[in-house]
């Protein structure tokens, strides 16, 4: 395993705890963004696009991670917020955007 991949896994583990299943390329790119690999502003947009990523999709995940939603997404995966409308209501009651949390969950499980 390359050093970069080890670092990504360590960052994911630190942010989220261990989550079963593979993570999407967009999620891993979001982790790279959080680590500063893609720069800021237009430089980030240009570099992510050149690497083949949808900037808006990656940035959406970055926004969720920056809000501290990674551990919440891990909790959702582990069943701590229930399912369906119950999950939406429980996440809202806890002060989270349920749709942003779900997007992180989906990216983590791809």
C-alpha positions in Angstrom: 0.0 0.0 0.0 1.4 3.4 -0.9 2.2 6.0 1.7 -0.5 8.3 0.3 -3.1 5.6 0.6 -2.0 4.8 4.2 -2.3 8.5 5.0 -5.8 8.7 3.5 -6.9 5.7 5.4 -5.5 7.0 8.7 -7.2 10.4 8.1 -10.5 8.6 7.4 -10.1 6.5 10.5 -9.3 9.5 12.6 -12.3 11.5 11.2 -14.8 8.7 11.0 -13.7 5.6 12.7 -13.5 2.5 10.7 -16.3 2.0 8.3 -17.0 -1.2 6.5 -17.0 -1.2 2.7 -15.1 0.9 0.2 -15.2 4.6 -0.2 -16.0 6.5 -3.4 -13.3 8.3 -5.3 -15.1 11.6 -4.6 -14.9 10.9 -0.9 -11.2 10.1 -1.0 -10.7 13.3 -3.1 -12.6 15.2 -0.4 -10.2 13.8 2.2 -7.3 15.0 0.0 -8.9 18.5 -0.2 -9.2 18.5 3.6 -5.5 17.7 3.8 -4.7 20.6 1.5 -3.7 18.6 -1.6 -5.8 20.5 -4.1 -5.3 24.1 -2.9 -8.1 26.6 -2.5 -10.6 28.5 -4.6 -10.2 28.4 -8.4 -6.9 26.5 -8.1 -8.9 23.7 -6.3 -11.6 23.8 -8.9 -9.0 23.5 -11.7 -7.0 20.8 -10.1 -10.0 18.6 -9.2 -11.4 19.0 -12.6 -8.1 18.2 -14.2 -7.9 15.0 -12.1 -11.3 14.0 -13.5 -13.5 14.9 -10.5 -16.8 16.7 -10.4 -15.8 19.8 -8.4 -19.3 20.5 -7.0 -19.7 16.9 -5.8 -16.3 16.8 -4.1 -16.8 20.3 -2.6 -20.2 19.2 -1.2 -18.5 16.3 0.6 -15.8 18.7 1.8 -18.4 21.0 3.2 -19.9 18.1 5.2 -16.6 17.0 6.5 -15.7 20.6 7.5 -18.9 20.8 9.5 -17.8 17.7 11.4 -20.5 15.5 9.8 -18.0 12.6 9.2 -18.5 10.9 12.6 -22.3 11.5 12.3 -22.3 9.7 9.0 -20.4 6.8 10.6 -23.0 6.7 13.3 -25.7 6.5 10.6 -23.9 3.6 9.0 -23.8 1.9 12.4 -27.5 2.3 12.8 -27.5 4.9 15.6 -30.1 7.2 13.9 -32.5 4.6 12.6 -33.9 4.7 9.1 -36.1 6.7 6.7 -38.2 9.5 8.2 -37.1 8.6 11.7 -33.5 9.2 10.7 -34.3 12.5 9.0 -36.1 13.7 12.0 -33.5 12.5 14.5 -30.7 14.1 12.5 -32.6 17.4 12.3 -33.4 17.3 16.0 -29.7 16.9 16.6 -28.9 20.0 14.5 -27.6 18.2 11.4 -28.6 18.6 7.7 -29.9 15.0 7.1 -29.4 15.2 3.3 -25.8 16.3 3.6 -25.2 13.5 6.2 -26.8 11.0 3.8 -24.6 12.2 0.9 -21.6 11.5 3.1 -23.0 8.1 4.0 -23.5 7.2 0.3 -20.0 8.4 -0.6 -18.5 6.4 2.3 -20.2 3.2 1.2 -19.6 3.2 -2.6 
